[in-house]
Amino acid sequence: MISRIPRRLGHAFLIGAAALTAALPATVPAYADGLPDPGFTIVAGATALVVTDPQNDFLSPSGVAWGVVGKNVEANGTIGHIDRLFAASKASGVPVFVSPHYYYPHDHGWRFEGALEALMHKIGMFDRKGPLVTTAFEGSGADWLAQYKPYIEDGHTVVTSPHKVFGPETNDLVLQLRKRGISKVILAGMSANLCTESHMRELVEQGFEVMVVSDATAAAQLPGLDGYAAALTNFRMIASHVADTDTTVAAIQAAAAH
């Protein structure tokens, strides 16, 4: 890993690598599972933060999904952790990409849906009046959580076209990352076992190196169904590395400082 890092930048990235292989939070399965931990190195110009669905319907108590995700959001401190990742990335010059979820009136004409798709359409999740219409968007469930707006609307964050089911196959995230020379992704956002995990899977399939921030996400928890536990298992098995927000922020800051 180290041999691929430019010599003049090596010291900074070695510090970042050391931080990102530090102790993981208790919510992440112990690495006594026997699987290797490939680790993750922050490389200036090649590493970006990608946040999925930082929107009211997931993260605001007034959002339509709060009833099933709210307890996990609060338990993980998800809202504050995403904020810290935004802030650290902006302060350190790490590019930030947001992959949002929107539904327009024509999307409600779909003739078949999966279980969660059907639910999202039924409850009006992420609904907008149209792709070129912002009427009633401000403060709606599809809008950004208010505390994230200074980060997302600063003129530098790349907001992709919307994904329509869970993964980025239906939007331009991969194109935008490649056009910026990004090959390494720090992934966070909502919700853990749906859009966040689906983004992880597709980015890995597309040849990106991906790490997931385990407490900067959350998921629906229903009787007999724990989306967060399911996601943690798959994050561990698929991503190059899993770390909590404290560890990730420290690594971002250390890489920038050196």
Sequence and secondary structure as in RCSB ss.txt:
>XXXX:A:sequence
MISRIPRRLGHAFLIGAAALTAALPATVPAYADGLPDPGFTIVAGATALVVTDPQNDFLSPSGVAWGVVGKNVEA
NGTIGHIDRLFAASKASGVPVFVSPHYYYPHDHGWRFEGALEALMHKIGMFDRKGPLVTTAFEGSGADWLAQYKP
YIEDGHTVVTSPHKVFGPETNDLVLQLRKRGISKVILAGMSANLCTESHMRELVEQGFEVMVVSDATAAAQLPGL
DGYAAALTNFRMIASHVADTDTTVAAIQAAAAH
>XXXX:A:secstr
 GGGS GGGHHHHHHHHHHHTS   TTS  GGG          TTTEEEEEE  BHHHHSTTSTTHHHHHHHHHH
HTHHHHHHHHHHHHHHHT  EEEE B B GGGGG S   HHHHHHHHHTTTB SBTTB TTTTTSTTSB GGGHH
HHTSS SEE   BSSSSGGGSSHHHHHHHTT  EEEEEES IIIIIHHHHHHHHHTT EEEEETTS    EETTE
EHHHHHHHHHHHHSSEEE HHHHHHHHHHHHH 
